[in-house]
C-alpha cells in the first residue's frame, strides 16, 4: 500500500475493462476515477488533479492523443499512459511526442502496468522535488543578489552621502516601493537621505522626525503600517498619496544607529520575508555607514585604500563563488526537468549528486556570509558547555575527511585531555575552516594534523598544522582580517571569500580564547587557538597543566 494515495483517472469506452482495472488499482492503494468518454474525462480533470491519467487511444468522441494534449494543458504534471488494442508506430510516436510517459498494448500484464505507474510517479516526484529546489535556490539567489548589489553600491565610495543615495535606490527597487529613506542618529535622529520621496514629505521629515520612527530607533523593533490613513503621525505622507510604510532599525554591534524606511503608494501588507530582507539590507547599510565613519577617523590614506581594495576583491570573489555552484545546480535541475529526454537511473543520480554537492557548497558560502554579518553585528550566539575535544572532532570528522580528501588528515588528541567549555557546533566550524584553509595552501598528498595539549596557561591549546608554503611573518596578523587572502603563487589565483579566518577569530574570541599562527615561508603553517578547561576537570586534575607542558 502507498503512504500517500495517488489519484488516477482511467478513460476507456469498454466498461468491463474499466471495472477490472479499477479493482486492480484500488487493491494497490490508488484512488481511481473512471470515465467512458473524452468529455467526461475533461470535466473530471477540470475539477480535480490526477497524478496519473490512463487513456485509451480510441474513444467514441475524440482521439486519445487529442485528449492527451488537452489533459496535459490542464495539468502539465500529470503522468499520462496511453493504451491501445491496435498498436501502430504512428500512434506511439504521436503519443510520446505529445507528452505521454508510456505507450502500452492491450491485453496488458497488470504487474507491468503497475511497474510503469510506479516509474511514472517516481519521475513525477523527482520533477516536483527539483522544481521546489530550483524555486528555493532562485529565491535565495535573488536575496543574495540583492544583498550583494546593496553591498557593492555601498562599497563604491567612502563618502557617506553617496553610500546612502546608492543604497536607497537599491532598497526601493528590492522592496518594490516608490520611496526609501534613511535616518541616522548624530546627537539626534535626523534624515540623512531619501530616494523618490515627495519633496513636501522629505521637507517635513527633515524638519521633525515622526514619533513612530523615533520609536523604531529607541526600541530596536520594526514597525509596519499597512494603511497610513490609520496613523495620525504619518498624515504628511498620507497627503502626498502614500498608503503604506515599513521601518526597521539600523543595528551594528547590538546598537541602534538609525532607521531605514520605505513608503509605497498602494495599500500593502508587508510580509515576514519583506521585513527580513529589509532588515538584512539595513544591516549591510549599517556596516557601510559604520565603515564610512571609521574611514573618516582614520589617519592613514594607505590603510583606507587597502581596505577598500580588499572589500572590492571580496565582492568579486563572492560573486564568483556563489554563481559557480548556482550554475551547476541550475544546469543539472534544468536537464532533469526536460520533458523530452529520458535519463537512466545512473545519470539521474549523477545529476542529483551534483545538485546536492553544490547546494552544500552554496549553503556553506551563505552561512559564512551570515556568520560574518552576526559577528559584525555582535549577535553571534555561543552556547558553552563541557565537551570532550575528541567528541567535537568526531562530530565533524566526515566533513573534515571530505575536505581533506586529497591530503592525509591525522588527529592526535591525548586520551587524558580534560573537557573544554565550548559551543561544540561553533568549534566544529572553526576546525572545518582551518582544515579547509590548510588544503588550499598545501600540496596534494601532504599531511594535515589536528593536535591538542594543555598549555602553561591551563587552557586547552588546539592546533591545525600543514606542510604547505607557509605564511610570511609580515602577513601573519593581516590574515585574520575580514576579506584578506594570501596570494598562493603555486596554486594560481586566490579562491574563496577571505572570511574563513576572520570567522574563526570571532568565534574563538566569543569563547574567551585567542587564535594565532606560527609559520615561516616554505615550512608550513600551524594555526592554534585556546579554549578554557571545564571547571570540574580543573578541580579533579590540578597538576594536569604542568604534566602536559610542552
Beta strands, then each sheet from edge to edge (+ up, - down):
strand 1: 7-11
strand 2: 31-35
strand 3: 52-56
strand 4: 79-84
strand 5: 102-105
strand 6: 179-185
strand 7: 189-195
strand 8: 223-225
strand 9: 244-252
strand 10: 255-264
strand 11: 385-387
strand 12: 408-412
strand 13: 420-422
strand 14: 447-454
strand 15: 459-465
strand 16: 515-519
strand 17: 525-532
sheet 1: 2+ 1+ 3+ 4+ 5+
sheet 2: 7+ 6- 10+ 9- 8+
sheet 3: 11+ 13-
sheet 4: 12+ 14+ 15- 17+ 16-
end
